[in-house]
Amino acid sequence: MLKIGINGFGRIGRAIFRNNLDKKMFEVVAINDVNPNIKNIAYTLNYDTLYDRLHVLYKAEGNSLMSEDGHVIAVTHEKSINDVDWAAHGCDFVIDASGVYSNVVDAHKLIERKGVKRVFITHCPNNVDFTMVLGANETDLDLDKQFVISTSICDATAIAPVMKAVSDRFGITHGYATTLHPWLNYQNLMDGPASSWSVPGEIYHHFALGRSAIGNMIPKPTTAITATCSVLKKHGITEDIIGSFSYRTPTAIVGSADLTLHLRDRAETKDVLAMFEEMEQTQFWPIIHNNWEPLVSLDFKKADFAAVVDHRWTNVIQGHMLKLVLWYDNEWGYAARVLDQLKLVQNKLGL
């Protein structure tokens, strides 16, 4: 079984770990996190407000985590991904889930050291070798040249395959995306500075993000369309034709995207529905799921799909203006696609 390491054991790092624990796709052999208290790392893994208690608990044993069934994971506490000897732990791939920009730079140094075969970054910085979204651009993967790979972000993981499908079938001349994203752990319970997560010590220029996450819907810019367009450029989907905006919502989990797309070719609602039904039936990965049930956001918690298309709201007006509503578990569904990307690369490398 392929051995992996996880750098950064916050929400996404733990979601990837738990997702893999269920699917048994890889063996996690090493974890690096700046939290110096290994007992607390075990605690945050074992007990989760959103995803419940692990069936098999882990405890701290020296510099390792050990599960009740004997699985041992080495734990380190370095600030830089490059300061961990991943190769000594037998890691083939490392997932950087820290969200810290400097680790992207250091990931290239790690590759140059030939310490691991590939590093996967769970956000979408510019200085990576390739940014991949399954269902959008995985056919452009070139492993002779690409060693530090971005797995993009949850919003683009949901939106990009949908936009590509619509563009391939009907064409898109322009459109707008509004995302509704649950709070994140760098936000404040009470009003204060908008502290940056990616660049520790800096204050984010969008001051409104420092307001209380509990009682507010916070309007803010979003990287969702920037990330989406970065993987759909060759399909003519660019930021020149797609606008975007976001609300950070006072909810704990499950994001949503409201898409308004102007179609090049005339279509009816039934044509769009037929396209998505065909897509779900023929897709290789669990990217799209179609929903007609009267559900609310928490009904999609732990949904394994990149995007659930809520067809209660699918509508084409006057043959060209298409309205779509998507749901996605911004932690669990995204983590599932990260693991699928690792599996794709593993298969292509013949490991």
SULPELIN-V168464 format. One record per helix or strand. SS is the DSSP state (a for helix, b for strand). FROM is the first residue (numbers start at 0). TO is the last residue. If there is no record, write none. Layout:
BEGIN
<<SS | FROM | TO> <SS | FROM | TO>>
END
This chain:
BEGIN
<<b | 2 | 6> <a | 10 | 22> <b | 26 | 31> <a | 37 | 45> <b | 57 | 60> <b | 63 | 66> <b | 71 | 75> <a | 80 | 82> <a | 85 | 88> <b | 92 | 95> <a | 100 | 111> <b | 117 | 120> <b | 129 | 130> <a | 137 | 139> <b | 147 | 149> <a | 153 | 169> <b | 171 | 181> <b | 187 | 187> <b | 194 | 194> <b | 202 | 202> <a | 206 | 209> <b | 211 | 211> <b | 217 | 219> <a | 223 | 234> <b | 241 | 248> <b | 254 | 262> <a | 268 | 281> <b | 287 | 290> <a | 296 | 299> <b | 306 | 309> <b | 314 | 316> <b | 320 | 327> <a | 331 | 348>>
END
